């Protein structure tokens, strides 16, 4: 009998999980700062099926050794209560001082471990999300890897971005569903305002609200708090801070010829 099969018969599920975790910790020794390698070790599709981890490394590296609060929407594994959590374990390794939290529509509490907390509920249930934030504190990083339904992603952003800390980053994954009708997307009307990509593309105007020639215009919350946006293949990063650099419209510019 292969050793692995023998161990499965002799050890409890909890003991097997502990051994697997130990093995991955050994494999990840010296690779904590390499998200590509960590994604392979922890078997998350953020590298391989997708190619997100190089972008995550670029944007998240300043947070790596800080005591951050991370919230990820979606745990993975669908209905199976014992499946998923791969990316959470990767984040736990990458952020050694971080509080790693997640929400999922299914009960994934069996996947919790030290520094990983999972809440059961919907990503568009405002009261539920507010309670989660009350328990974990305002996040430094929020990642939407949930239902991928366009309506859900837009609504979740509207609820959670205001609860992100200043200096924080909000990430939306799998924006390819903006083109897929089964998820509320549209490949024919590319300016459909109900897709997450078009919602976020429209939001880029918030960056320049101070340049609008609209007397009496009242800036929105997103006008005042979005300071940069970064679009990649199926992935968007939104940075939060004080968007108050001022306008250029009252300045005279001379062009050298």
N, C-alpha and C positions, 0 to 999 in steps of 0.2 A: 504494500500500500504506500503510495507517495506520502512523503512527510507532511505536506500541506493537508491532505485528506485526513491523515491520522490526527493531526492537531485539531482539525475542525470537529472531529468526533470526541476528543478528549477535553477540549477547552470550552469554556462558556463563550457566548457571543461577545460579552464585555471584555473578556481576556483576549480574544482574537483581535478585537478593535485596538486594544492597548498594544499588542504586539505589532500590528500593522502600522500604528502610529509611530512606534519606536523605530521600525524599519525605515519609514519615510524620513524620520528625523536624522537617521544615520546617512541616508542617501543624499539628504539636502545639506549636509555639513559643508560649509564653505560656499554654498550657493544661495544664501538667503537674499542677496541683492539681485539675483538673476531670475526675473519673473518667468522667462521662457522655460528655464530648467525646473523651477518650482511648479509651473503648470503641468509639465510632463510627469513629475513625481507624484503630484496630487491628482492627476488625471482630470483636470478641468478643461473644458472645451474652449477656454479663452485663448488657448494656443493650439493650433492644429486644425480644428474645424473652423475656428475664427483666428484672427491674427491681432488680437487686442493687446497682448501683454507688452510688446515694445512700447506702445502708446501709454499704457498704464505706468510702465517704468519711468518714462519721460515726465509724466505729470505727477506721479505719486512719490517719487524719490525724496523730495524735500520733507515728506511726512514720516519717512520710514522709521526713524528712531525717536519719534515723539509719542506722547500718550494720547493718541487720537481715539475718536469714536467713529467707527465705520458702520454703516447700515446698508445691507444689500437686500433688494427686493427680489425674492425668488431663491429657493434653496436647491431645486433640481430633484430629479427622481420621481416626478409626477406623484401618483397616489401612494406609492410605496413608502411607508413611514421610516424605513431603514435605508433608503437610497437617497443620494444627494449629499450636499455639504462639501463637495470637493473644493470649490473656490473659497469657501469659508476657511478651510484648513490651510489653503495656500495663503490667504490674507493673514491668518494668524502667524504663519511663519515669517512672512514678509514684514509685518509690523509687530515686532517682538514686545512692544509695550502697549499695543492697541487693544481696545475693547471691540470685539467683532460681533456684530449683531445682524439678524436677518428676520424677514417676515415671509411667510408662505401661506397659501390658502389651505394647505394640508398640514396635518400634525407632524412635525419633524423634530419633536422634542427629544427623541431618542438619540439624535445626532449631536446634542449639546455636549460640550466639554469645557474645560477650564478656558476662560476668555472667549467662549463662543456661546451666545444666547440666541434662541430662536423663538419667535412669536407666531402664533397661528391667527391668521386673519386676512382680509382682503386688502389689496393695495389701493383700492379706491374708497375704503371705509374711513372717512375722515376722523371720526371719534376714536376708532381703533388706532390709527396712526398717531394721533395726538397723545394717546395713552402710552404708546411705545416710546415716543420721544420723551415723555415725562419720566419714564423709567430709566432710559439709557443716557439722557442728556442730549443736547443739540449736537448733531453729527458734524464732523469735519469733512467726511466723505459720504456721499450717497450714490449707490449704483442701482439702476433699474435694470434688472435681468429677470423680470417677472413674466407676466402673461404675454408680452409683446403685442398686445392688442392696442391699436393706436389710441382709441378713446381712453383706455386705462393709463397709458403712458403720459398722455397730456394731463389728465386729471391728477395723477400722482405728482407730477412736476408742480402743478399749481398748489397742491397741498404742502409738499415737503420742501420745495426750494426756500420758502420764507423761513423754515425752521433750521436750515443749514447755517452753520457758523460763518461769520465774515471771514474771508480768507479760505473758505472751503471750496470743494469741487463737487458738482453734481454731474453724474455720468448716465447717459442713456445708451444702452446696448441694443443691438439687433434692429436698427432703424430700417433695415431692408423690408420690414413688414409694411412700410409706407407704400409699397408697390403691390402688396398682396391683398386681394379683396377679402379672403377668408379672415384676415386680421383687421379689416376696416381700411385697407390700403387701396391705392388706385394707380394702375399703370397707364391709364388713358388720359385722365385729367391730372397732369402733373402739378397743377397749382391748386389741387384740392386742399382746402384749408383744414380738413379734418384728419390729416395725417400728421404724425409726430414730426417728420422732417419739415413739412411746410409750416407747422406751428413754430418750430425752432428757427427756421429761416426767417420767418416774420419777426421773431423775437430779436434778431440781429439789429433791427432798427432801434431797439432800446439802447444799444451802445452809443448811438448818435442823437439821442433825443434832444440834447441841448442845441443842436443845429437846426431843429425844425422851425420853419417860418410860419408859426401858428400862434398869433397873439392870444394870450390867456390859456395856453396849453398847460394842463396839470399833469406832471410826470406820474407814471404808475410806479408801483413797488418794483417791478422788474426793470423799468427805466433806471431807477436809482440804485439798484443793487447788482445788476449784471455788468461785469467789467471786462470779460472776454469770453469768446466761444471758439471751440476748435472742432472742426468736422473732419472725420476720417471715414473710411469704408465701413458702413454700418455702425458707426460709433461717434458719439458727440460728447464733448466735455464743456461744461458751463461753469465759469468761475464767478464767485460771489465776493463783493466788496462794496466800496463807495464809489459810484460812478459820478464823479463831480469835478472833472478836469476843466470844465468851462467851455465856452463856445469860441469859435474863430470868426463868427459872422460879423463882429464889430471891428475886426482888425483889417488893416490894409496891407496887402502883400505885394511886393515888387518882384517881378520876374526878371532875372538877368538874361540878357540876350547876347 
